[in-house]
Amino acid sequence: MKKRFSIWFGVLFVIYTLLIGWYLFFGANTELPNVYKGTSADPATFMNARQLELSHEFSRIKSLIYFVSIPLEWGIYLFVLYFGLSRVFRNWSKGISRFSFVQIAIYVILLMCINLILTFPLDYINYQVSQAYEISTQSFSSWMKDLFISFWVSNLFMILTVFVIYFFMNRKPKKWWLYAWLLSVPFTVFMMFIQPVVIDPLYNDFYRLEDKQLEEKILSMASRADIPAERVFEVDMSEKTNALNAYVTGIGSNLRIVLWDTTLNTLEDDEILFVMAHEMGHFVMHHLYFNLFASIFLSLIGLYIGAKLLKWAVARYGEKWGVSGINDIASLPVLLLIFSLLSFLVGPIENAVSRSAENDSDVYAIEMTEDPEAAIGAFQELTINGLSEVNPPGLVKFFRYGHPTMLERIHLLESYMPKEKEKMKAPSN
């Protein structure tokens, strides 16, 4: 069984990787339609030949890494099950402590260590690619520091989550998914509240924007949008990346407007104001809360389907895997595999909804700033600094893009006409 699994997974993984690689580098048609050539959306009008070549290479390599990482994650969970490691981890944890929380903590840490070890080569390649194309400016030691912070933060939340799930599995075996979901709702809201002030500062230093004139402009724009912000934060990202970004995050008193210092160092003030107006659009149109409610709803559906599939999988394969029942902690890789599969399947739908929200925020931003030239300039700089592909392959957009493509975004701005001008041009009755 182990040998057959290894051979079949290895063969299928190699074939899959070759097919994805062929599609990304040779099969996908990403030629710019004639209607866009020579416009502001045409990368040849704002990128030189070398930048065009690099953006093509970098985007394709990053997409290949993404598509390879998905079945790799699934393979790790299956590897742990088929080779009996899940059973071994469970027995070790029980031998060390008789307390269920400690047992779960030990099991989760062991499982996540296996995951870290087996995914590290791909993570390192990803880091090296960003370094080679001068997107990442982060030193290896800093990158490793972030990796281990993520590891332990993820472990903490994973341990708490798994403990709650298996607590209800033992006490409410038929409805555990519902009770776990009910408890997850306030936790999700709490996490959204503390993210800006507890989690984010673990990775970067945040401080008040030093450019007071720009801060005044941003806060004035926030006031017009009825956003209760009293300060703008700057985050030191230039030590890690050359990419640009800005965002509005958090809820309630922990709401934060944040600008990467790379954005401040690269864009003009009017371009920054458009970017911030876009982020404010998310707040004004309640996208943050929609994402929160959508996450809560999808977690309910995911837990329900996950419970059904877990019961079926353990009943059929549990004996081979050494899993005695759904409430056996050794079943955790099965549950994680199911959640990963469901997340992959629902991902394109989430991306489509996100792209629509991003488009609405672009419209909101251009209507607020009424400066299409600055908006186009901002997107062009974002493309250059991030080596983004203006017109990516369809499969990449479908699975990876939560934003419209730069082709779509710049074309929208280029064709924008303020409502006032439309009214002036409209024929009188």
TASUL-V567301 format. One record per run of one state. SS is the DSSP state (h for helix, s for strand, l for the rest). FROM is the first residue (numbers start at 1). TO is the last residue. Records with the same first field share a line. If there is no record, write none. Layout:
SS->FROM-TO, FROM-TO
This chain:
l->1-1, 28-33, 37-42, 46-48, 83-84, 97-99, 133-135, 137-139, 172-175, 203-205, 209-211, 225-231, 236-240, 242-245, 250-251, 255-255, 267-268, 285-286, 322-328, 370-371, 387-393, 401-405, 415-418, 426-429
h->2-27, 34-36, 43-45, 49-82, 85-96, 100-132, 140-171, 176-202, 212-224, 252-254, 261-266, 269-284, 287-321, 329-369, 372-386, 394-400, 406-414, 419-425
s->136-136, 206-208, 232-235, 241-241, 246-249, 256-260
